Amino acid sequence: MEIPDTLAALATGFGAGLSLIVAIGAQNAFVLRQGLRREHMVPIVAVCIASDAVLIAAGVAGVGALIQAAPLALAIVRWAGAAFLLAYAFFAARRALKPGVMTAAAPSARSTLAATVSTAVALTWLNPHVYLDTVVLLGSLASDRGPDGRWPFAWGAIAGSTLWFSLLGFSAKFLAPVFARPGAWRVLDGAIAVLMVILAAFLAVP
């Protein structure tokens, strides 16, 4: 495969993974809150990154097998994924029109390492949207890159996850004043909405 094709797959995976992970949610709020407290950040960020890497790899490998075994099922997944992305874009656009803020109030008591890591694991693995985003959506988008582009796409998506959680956790003290302003989320959610529509189009059209 030519190098430009590899770079294109990496860039597409990076953008897709980052756009899905950046959306406001309980996991991101927890990571930000812990980052503001500067408490157990290395294991928390490691759990989030490792979990995403496992789920993304499972999605890319699983959908790749689905292509060979059940093309009809893949078509259903592709159209369902495209519909979800459009809905995702709608809600992101609505949030952009009525932006909120991510609060991260810190309680006075310090959490134990075990309790903190357990919370991070639960917020990741017990959230059904995580499986839809990583296994189904990213797996389906990766399959559109062909057999040679699937894994560069996966590495790009994992890189996006790694960058986001690292920035969110270790740079929380710098990010907090920015994301305390509704305008910052307006720009972010608007960009996510546009990218979701583009990804839905790529997913719906083979």
C-alpha positions in Angstrom: 0.0 0.0 0.0 1.3 3.5 -0.8 2.4 5.7 2.0 -0.2 8.4 1.2 -3.0 5.8 1.6 -1.6 4.8 5.0 -1.4 8.4 6.1 -5.0 9.0 4.9 -6.2 6.0 6.9 -4.3 7.1 10.0 -5.7 10.7 9.7 -9.2 9.4 9.2 -9.0 7.1 12.1 -7.5 9.9 14.3 -10.3 12.3 13.4 -13.1 9.7 13.8 -11.8 8.4 17.1 -11.2 11.8 18.6 -14.6 13.1 17.5 -16.4 10.2 19.2 -14.3 10.3 22.4 -14.4 14.1 22.9 -18.2 14.2 23.3 -19.2 15.3 26.8 -20.0 12.3 29.0 -19.6 10.9 32.5 -16.2 9.3 31.7 -14.7 12.6 30.4 -16.2 14.5 33.4 -14.6 12.0 35.8 -11.2 12.3 34.1 -11.4 16.1 34.2 -12.4 16.1 37.8 -9.6 13.8 38.8 -7.2 15.9 36.8 -8.2 19.1 38.6 -7.6 17.2 41.8 -4.3 15.9 40.5 -5.2 12.5 42.0 -4.2 9.1 40.5 -4.0 10.5 37.0 -1.5 8.0 35.6 -3.6 4.9 36.3 -6.9 6.6 35.3 -5.5 7.8 31.9 -3.9 4.4 31.4 -7.2 2.6 32.0 -9.1 4.8 29.6 -6.5 4.5 26.8 -5.9 0.7 27.2 -9.7 0.1 27.3 -10.2 2.1 24.1 -7.3 0.3 22.4 -8.8 -3.1 23.2 -12.3 -2.1 22.1 -11.1 -0.4 18.9 -9.0 -3.4 18.0 -11.9 -5.8 18.7 -14.1 -3.7 16.5 -11.7 -3.6 13.6 -11.0 -7.3 13.8 -14.6 -8.3 14.3 -16.1 -6.2 11.5 -13.3 -7.4 9.3 -14.5 -11.0 9.9 -18.1 -9.9 9.4 -17.3 -8.7 5.9 -16.3 -12.2 4.8 -18.9 -14.1 6.8 -22.1 -12.0 6.6 -22.1 -9.1 4.1 -25.9 -8.6 4.7 -25.3 -8.1 8.4 -22.5 -5.7 7.6 -24.8 -3.7 5.4 -27.3 -3.5 8.3 -24.6 -2.4 10.7 -23.4 0.2 8.2 -26.8 1.8 7.8 -27.5 1.6 11.5 -24.2 3.2 12.2 -24.9 6.0 9.7 -28.3 6.6 11.3 -26.7 6.8 14.7 -24.0 9.2 13.5 -26.7 11.5 12.1 -28.5 11.4 15.4 -25.2 12.0 17.1 -24.7 15.0 14.8 -28.2 16.3 15.6 -27.6 16.2 19.4 -24.2 17.8 19.0 -25.7 20.6 16.9 -28.4 21.1 19.5 -25.8 21.3 22.2 -23.9 23.9 20.1 -27.0 26.0 20.0 -27.5 25.6 23.8 -24.1 25.0 25.2 -23.4 23.9 28.7 -20.3 23.5 30.8 -18.4 20.6 32.3 -18.2 21.0 36.0 -15.7 19.2 38.1 -16.3 20.0 41.7 -13.9 18.2 43.9 -14.9 16.7 47.2 -12.6 17.3 50.2 -11.8 13.6 50.9 -9.1 11.9 48.9 -10.2 8.8 47.0 -8.2 5.6 47.3 -6.4 4.3 44.2 -8.6 1.1 44.1 -11.8 3.1 44.3 -10.7 5.6 41.7 -9.5 2.9 39.2 -12.7 0.9 39.8 -14.8 4.0 38.9 -12.8 4.6 35.8 -13.2 0.9 34.7 -17.0 1.0 35.4 -17.5 4.3 33.5 -15.7 2.7 30.5 -16.8 -0.9 30.4 -20.4 -0.5 31.8 -21.3 2.2 29.3 -23.1 0.7 26.3 -22.3 3.8 24.2 -18.6 2.9 24.5 -19.2 -0.3 22.6 -21.3 1.4 20.0 -18.7 4.1 19.4 -15.6 1.9 19.4 -16.6 -1.6 18.4 -19.5 -0.9 16.0 -19.0 2.6 14.6 -15.2 2.7 14.4 -15.1 -1.0 13.4 -17.5 -0.2 10.5 -15.6 2.9 9.5 -12.4 0.9 9.5 -13.9 -1.7 7.2 -14.5 1.0 4.6 -10.7 1.5 4.4 -10.2 -1.9 2.9 -8.0 -4.8 4.2 -4.8 -2.7 4.0 -6.3 0.4 5.6 -8.2 -1.1 8.5 -5.3 -1.3 10.9 -3.8 2.1 10.1 -7.3 3.5 10.7 -7.3 1.6 14.1 -3.9 3.0 15.1 -5.1 6.5 14.2 -8.2 6.1 16.3 -6.1 4.8 19.2 -3.8 7.8 18.8 -6.8 10.1 19.0 -8.0 8.4 22.2 -4.5 8.6 23.7 -4.1 12.3 22.9 -7.5 13.2 24.3 -7.3 11.4 27.6 -3.7 12.6 28.1 -4.6 16.2 27.5 -7.8 16.0 29.5 -6.1 14.4 32.5 -2.7 15.9 32.6 -3.7 19.4 31.3 -6.9 19.7 33.3 -5.8 22.8 35.1 -5.3 24.6 31.8 -8.5 23.2 30.2 -10.8 23.9 33.1 -11.0 27.7 32.5 -11.6 27.1 28.8 -14.4 24.5 29.2 -16.0 26.5 31.9 -17.2 28.9 29.1 -20.2 27.8 27.1 -18.7 29.2 24.0 -15.9 26.7 24.0 -18.4 23.8 24.0 -20.4 25.6 21.3 -17.4 25.5 18.9 -16.4 21.9 19.9 -19.9 20.5 19.5 -20.4 22.4 16.2 -17.3 20.8 14.8 -18.3 17.4 16.1 -21.7 17.7 14.4 -20.1 18.6 11.0 -17.7 15.7 11.3 -20.4 13.2 12.3 -22.4 14.1 9.2 -19.3 13.6 7.0 -18.6 10.2 8.7 -22.2 9.1 8.2 -22.0 9.9 4.5 -18.8 7.8 4.2 -20.4 5.0 6.1 -23.6 4.9 4.1 -21.9 5.1 0.7 -19.5 2.1 0.1 
